[in-house]
Amino acid sequence: MSATPDSTLANPEQLIADLQRQLAEREAELAECKAERDEALQRETATAEVLGVINSSPGDLTPVFEAIIEKAMRLCEATHGALFTYDGDLFHVAAMHSDPRLVGWHQQLGPFRPPADTGAGRISRGERLVHTADVRELDAFRTSPEFRQAAEIGSFRSVLNVALRRDEVLLGVLTVYRQDVRPFTDKQIVLLENFAAQAVIAMENARLLTETREALEQQTATAEVLQVINASPGDLTPVFDAMLDKAIRLCDTAFGIMRTYDGEAFRTVALRGAPPALVEVFRERELFKPTPGTVAERIVAGETVIRATDLREEPHYLAGARPARALVELGAARSFACIALRKDDALLGALTTYRTEIRPFTDKQIALLQNFASQAVIAMENARLLGELRQRTEEVAELNRGLEARVAEQADSISLQR
């Protein structure tokens, strides 16, 4: 029998073609593996660099946000990027890499509430991720002049939004934009979610650091006021001055006033940080009785905390009350908070701090002012008790002097009788 030659060996050209095809396939696989390796290395490097910025900037979110946006734009092949924080109602620009015209436009716009069908709008209603292939297909592009103007200035087309959430609380949104209609890949979506998670970590670290610093500052201020109380027994002036100085600094206000109440009228006993013209007005009107509709009258009526966003909108200012007019016209007062000083049910006075801009006081700041008010009450009670003790001591001393005089008289009388 004759051997049948192998067909492959019989066709060397086919063998070479098959080998070349296999080689090309292996090279393609190798190139794909290298590309995946390079992408993974870029992601890991970017993640490490952002963590490095977080560690080197404790409490300072600006460089962290800037680094996150820069790396997200580069790795997601985006032309614009932005990080917006959320206050429960409005979005605020925290960082943006974009056309300078768009950055300026956002600065003029200020905090905003996005249209419902936009990425940020849907994020605010609970969605975790919104991927828009073309913003020009959204209703908002046709119905919202502001959204359309922003999209046209930035030439936005494809947009990816990822929510920044801590537990169920929305902290903001991380957004990248393209100027062409080209949806983002699954890998890029995962990458942006990773950057969003890093932003949340940075925000949480900053929050905890801020709370720790605030707590330390408050404890230090409380200790310093107690030292003043101990160093000035019975002398309330340095105590009130120290309290107002620390309340103004820790609550970030412009000036403050401390008043005592004698059951009929208020007396201004300390005023810190106010313009000289306003100080002069309160010196001339150091003692005053509360009139209907004023903050003083409400405190006397039983309110413990009174805070207002804008003094110019308050009824007593609109009614032309002289103190309110002076506060606004001479002190530029706007937002304010007033805390009653009470021991049991007895009103002893009031502590009031003012801002020269419209910026309501937070619950933490109110709690801090209440703490200072409690210290003021302690100081006033100590001064009262010390005053009573001194008076009793004087009475006893006077009684002793009288007894000593009588004893001396009797001794002289007995001596004369002898």
KOLGUKOL-731247 format. One line per field, with one value per residue (C-alpha): residue in one letter; chain; x, y, z. Coordinates in steps of 0.25 Angstrom, whole numbers, plus 5000, padded with zeros to 4 digits. Example, Ala and Ser with C-alpha at 12.3 -4.5 7.8 and 13.67 -1.06 7.14 Angstrom:
% residues 2
drenti	c(a,s)
zaza	c(A,A)
x	c(5049,5055)
y	c(4982,4996)
z	c(5031,5029)
END
This chain:
% residues 418
drenti	c(m,s,a,t,p,d,s,t,l,a,n,p,e,q,l,i,a,d,l,q,r,q,l,a,e,r,e,a,e,l,a,e,c,k,a,e,r,d,e,a,l,q,r,e,t,a,t,a,e,v,l,g,v,i,n,s,s,p,g,d,l,t,p,v,f,e,a,i,i,e,k,a,m,r,l,c,e,a,t,h,g,a,l,f,t,y,d,g,d,l,f,h,v,a,a,m,h,s,d,p,r,l,v,g,w,h,q,q,l,g,p,f,r,p,p,a,d,t,g,a,g,r,i,s,r,g,e,r,l,v,h,t,a,d,v,r,e,l,d,a,f,r,t,s,p,e,f,r,q,a,a,e,i,g,s,f,r,s,v,l,n,v,a,l,r,r,d,e,v,l,l,g,v,l,t,v,y,r,q,d,v,r,p,f,t,d,k,q,i,v,l,l,e,n,f,a,a,q,a,v,i,a,m,e,n,a,r,l,l,t,e,t,r,e,a,l,e,q,q,t,a,t,a,e,v,l,q,v,i,n,a,s,p,g,d,l,t,p,v,f,d,a,m,l,d,k,a,i,r,l,c,d,t,a,f,g,i,m,r,t,y,d,g,e,a,f,r,t,v,a,l,r,g,a,p,p,a,l,v,e,v,f,r,e,r,e,l,f,k,p,t,p,g,t,v,a,e,r,i,v,a,g,e,t,v,i,r,a,t,d,l,r,e,e,p,h,y,l,a,g,a,r,p,a,r,a,l,v,e,l,g,a,a,r,s,f,a,c,i,a,l,r,k,d,d,a,l,l,g,a,l,t,t,y,r,t,e,i,r,p,f,t,d,k,q,i,a,l,l,q,n,f,a,s,q,a,v,i,a,m,e,n,a,r,l,l,g,e,l,r,q,r,t,e,e,v,a,e,l,n,r,g,l,e,a,r,v,a,e,q,a,d,s,i,s,l,q,r)
zaza	c(A,A,A,A,A,A,A,A,A,A,A,A,A,A,A,A,A,A,A,A,A,A,A,A,A,A,A,A,A,A,A,A,A,A,A,A,A,A,A,A,A,A,A,A,A,A,A,A,A,A,A,A,A,A,A,A,A,A,A,A,A,A,A,A,A,A,A,A,A,A,A,A,A,A,A,A,A,A,A,A,A,A,A,A,A,A,A,A,A,A,A,A,A,A,A,A,A,A,A,A,A,A,A,A,A,A,A,A,A,A,A,A,A,A,A,A,A,A,A,A,A,A,A,A,A,A,A,A,A,A,A,A,A,A,A,A,A,A,A,A,A,A,A,A,A,A,A,A,A,A,A,A,A,A,A,A,A,A,A,A,A,A,A,A,A,A,A,A,A,A,A,A,A,A,A,A,A,A,A,A,A,A,A,A,A,A,A,A,A,A,A,A,A,A,A,A,A,A,A,A,A,A,A,A,A,A,A,A,A,A,A,A,A,A,A,A,A,A,A,A,A,A,A,A,A,A,A,A,A,A,A,A,A,A,A,A,A,A,A,A,A,A,A,A,A,A,A,A,A,A,A,A,A,A,A,A,A,A,A,A,A,A,A,A,A,A,A,A,A,A,A,A,A,A,A,A,A,A,A,A,A,A,A,A,A,A,A,A,A,A,A,A,A,A,A,A,A,A,A,A,A,A,A,A,A,A,A,A,A,A,A,A,A,A,A,A,A,A,A,A,A,A,A,A,A,A,A,A,A,A,A,A,A,A,A,A,A,A,A,A,A,A,A,A,A,A,A,A,A,A,A,A,A,A,A,A,A,A,A,A,A,A,A,A,A,A,A,A,A,A,A,A,A,A,A,A,A,A,A,A,A,A,A,A,A,A,A,A,A,A,A,A,A,A,A,A,A,A,A,A,A,A,A,A,A,A,A,A,A,A,A,A,A,A,A,A,A,A)
x	c(5000,5005,5004,4994,5002,4996,4987,4993,5007,5003,4998,5009,5003,4990,4999,5006,4993,4987,5000,4999,4984,4987,4999,4990,4979,4990,4995,4981,4979,4992,4989,4975,4982,4992,4981,4973,4985,4989,4974,4974,4988,4983,4970,4979,4988,4977,4971,4984,4986,4973,4974,4988,4981,4971,4981,4990,4978,4970,4957,4960,4951,4955,4968,4961,4949,4959,4967,4955,4949,4962,4965,4950,4950,4963,4960,4945,4950,4941,4942,4936,4934,4927,4924,4912,4908,4894,4888,4875,4868,4878,4891,4904,4916,4928,4938,4937,4947,4940,4940,4943,4930,4922,4929,4926,4911,4910,4916,4906,4895,4898,4891,4881,4869,4871,4859,4852,4857,4872,4882,4883,4868,4866,4878,4871,4859,4866,4873,4887,4892,4887,4893,4888,4892,4888,4884,4877,4867,4862,4850,4858,4866,4853,4846,4857,4864,4875,4878,4878,4887,4897,4897,4899,4911,4917,4913,4908,4903,4906,4905,4908,4903,4906,4900,4909,4901,4905,4895,4882,4886,4889,4902,4904,4906,4918,4916,4925,4921,4924,4923,4919,4908,4916,4910,4920,4924,4921,4936,4935,4922,4929,4941,4932,4925,4938,4942,4928,4931,4944,4938,4928,4939,4946,4933,4931,4945,4944,4931,4936,4949,4940,4932,4944,4950,4937,4935,4949,4947,4934,4940,4952,4943,4934,4947,4952,4939,4938,4952,4947,4936,4945,4955,4944,4935,4923,4929,4920,4926,4938,4929,4919,4930,4937,4924,4921,4935,4934,4920,4923,4935,4929,4916,4922,4914,4918,4914,4906,4899,4896,4885,4880,4865,4860,4845,4842,4853,4865,4879,4890,4902,4911,4913,4924,4928,4917,4921,4923,4911,4902,4910,4906,4892,4891,4899,4889,4878,4884,4871,4858,4844,4840,4829,4818,4823,4838,4848,4849,4834,4834,4845,4837,4825,4832,4840,4853,4860,4856,4864,4861,4866,4865,4863,4858,4846,4842,4829,4836,4846,4835,4827,4838,4843,4855,4865,4862,4864,4877,4882,4879,4883,4896,4900,4895,4889,4881,4880,4880,4878,4873,4874,4867,4875,4866,4867,4855,4844,4850,4855,4869,4873,4876,4888,4887,4896,4895,4900,4902,4897,4885,4890,4881,4887,4889,4883,4898,4900,4887,4891,4905,4898,4889,4901,4907,4894,4894,4908,4903,4892,4902,4911,4899,4894,4908,4909,4895,4899,4913,4906,4896,4908,4915,4903,4901,4915,4914,4902,4909,4921,4912,4905,4919,4923,4911,4913,4927,4923,4913,4922,4933,4922,4918,4933,4935,4923,4927,4941,4935,4926,4939)
y	c(5000,5014,5024,5035,5048,5058,5068,5079,5076,5074,5089,5097,5110,5107,5103,5116,5124,5116,5119,5134,5134,5128,5137,5149,5144,5142,5156,5162,5155,5160,5174,5173,5168,5179,5189,5184,5183,5198,5202,5195,5201,5215,5213,5208,5219,5230,5224,5224,5238,5243,5235,5242,5256,5252,5249,5261,5271,5267,5275,5282,5277,5286,5279,5266,5270,5276,5263,5254,5262,5263,5248,5245,5253,5247,5233,5234,5242,5254,5268,5274,5270,5276,5272,5278,5278,5277,5284,5277,5286,5293,5288,5296,5296,5291,5289,5289,5287,5293,5304,5317,5323,5312,5313,5328,5325,5316,5326,5336,5326,5322,5310,5304,5294,5285,5282,5268,5260,5264,5255,5264,5265,5250,5248,5258,5249,5236,5230,5226,5227,5234,5232,5242,5238,5252,5264,5270,5259,5263,5271,5281,5285,5290,5295,5300,5313,5312,5297,5299,5311,5303,5291,5301,5308,5295,5288,5276,5264,5251,5252,5243,5246,5238,5241,5244,5237,5234,5223,5229,5244,5251,5259,5263,5258,5255,5258,5257,5262,5259,5269,5257,5247,5235,5228,5224,5209,5200,5201,5216,5216,5207,5216,5228,5221,5218,5233,5237,5227,5234,5247,5242,5237,5251,5258,5249,5251,5266,5265,5257,5266,5278,5273,5269,5283,5290,5281,5284,5299,5299,5291,5300,5313,5307,5304,5318,5325,5316,5321,5336,5333,5327,5338,5349,5345,5355,5363,5360,5370,5361,5349,5355,5361,5347,5340,5350,5349,5334,5333,5343,5335,5321,5325,5333,5346,5361,5366,5362,5368,5363,5369,5367,5367,5373,5369,5382,5386,5381,5387,5386,5380,5376,5379,5373,5375,5386,5398,5411,5418,5406,5405,5420,5418,5406,5414,5425,5415,5406,5403,5400,5394,5383,5388,5380,5372,5373,5362,5366,5365,5351,5347,5353,5345,5332,5329,5323,5324,5334,5333,5341,5340,5355,5366,5375,5365,5365,5372,5381,5386,5389,5396,5405,5401,5409,5398,5390,5402,5405,5390,5390,5405,5406,5391,5386,5374,5364,5349,5348,5339,5343,5333,5335,5335,5327,5321,5312,5321,5334,5342,5348,5354,5351,5348,5352,5351,5357,5355,5365,5356,5347,5334,5326,5320,5305,5296,5294,5309,5311,5299,5306,5320,5312,5307,5321,5326,5315,5319,5333,5329,5321,5334,5342,5333,5332,5347,5348,5337,5344,5357,5352,5345,5358,5366,5355,5356,5371,5370,5360,5369,5381,5372,5368,5382,5386,5375,5378,5393,5388,5379,5390,5400,5390,5387,5402,5403,5392,5398,5411,5405,5399)
z	c(5000,4997,5008,5006,5008,5019,5012,5021,5018,5003,5003,5010,5006,5014,5026,5025,5024,5036,5045,5041,5045,5058,5060,5057,5067,5078,5075,5076,5089,5094,5090,5097,5110,5109,5107,5119,5127,5124,5127,5140,5143,5140,5148,5160,5159,5158,5170,5178,5174,5178,5192,5193,5191,5201,5211,5209,5209,5222,5222,5209,5199,5187,5183,5185,5176,5165,5165,5164,5152,5145,5145,5142,5130,5125,5128,5123,5110,5114,5110,5122,5137,5149,5164,5170,5185,5189,5201,5201,5192,5182,5175,5177,5168,5176,5165,5150,5138,5126,5116,5124,5119,5125,5138,5138,5134,5146,5156,5152,5153,5167,5174,5165,5164,5151,5142,5146,5134,5134,5141,5153,5154,5154,5163,5173,5173,5177,5164,5166,5152,5140,5126,5115,5101,5096,5104,5092,5093,5107,5109,5118,5105,5099,5112,5121,5115,5126,5123,5108,5110,5118,5108,5097,5104,5107,5094,5103,5096,5104,5119,5131,5145,5157,5171,5183,5194,5209,5213,5207,5208,5195,5196,5182,5168,5159,5144,5132,5118,5104,5092,5083,5083,5088,5101,5112,5113,5124,5129,5129,5137,5147,5148,5150,5161,5168,5167,5173,5184,5187,5187,5198,5206,5205,5209,5221,5225,5224,5232,5243,5244,5244,5255,5263,5262,5265,5278,5282,5280,5288,5299,5299,5299,5310,5319,5316,5320,5333,5336,5334,5343,5354,5352,5353,5365,5365,5354,5342,5332,5328,5327,5318,5309,5308,5305,5294,5288,5287,5282,5271,5267,5268,5261,5251,5253,5253,5266,5279,5291,5305,5313,5327,5331,5344,5343,5336,5327,5319,5322,5311,5319,5308,5293,5285,5270,5267,5259,5268,5263,5268,5281,5284,5281,5291,5301,5301,5302,5312,5319,5311,5313,5303,5294,5287,5274,5278,5280,5295,5297,5291,5301,5312,5308,5309,5296,5298,5284,5274,5260,5247,5233,5231,5241,5230,5228,5243,5248,5258,5248,5238,5249,5250,5264,5268,5272,5260,5251,5258,5256,5241,5238,5247,5249,5235,5243,5235,5241,5256,5267,5281,5293,5306,5319,5329,5343,5345,5340,5344,5332,5335,5321,5307,5298,5283,5272,5258,5244,5233,5222,5220,5226,5236,5248,5248,5259,5264,5265,5273,5282,5284,5288,5297,5304,5306,5311,5321,5326,5327,5336,5344,5345,5349,5359,5365,5366,5372,5383,5385,5386,5397,5404,5404,5409,5420,5424,5425,5433,5442,5443,5447,5457,5463,5463,5471,5480,5482,5485,5495,5502,5503,5509,5519,5522,5524,5533,5542,5543,5547,5557,5563)
END
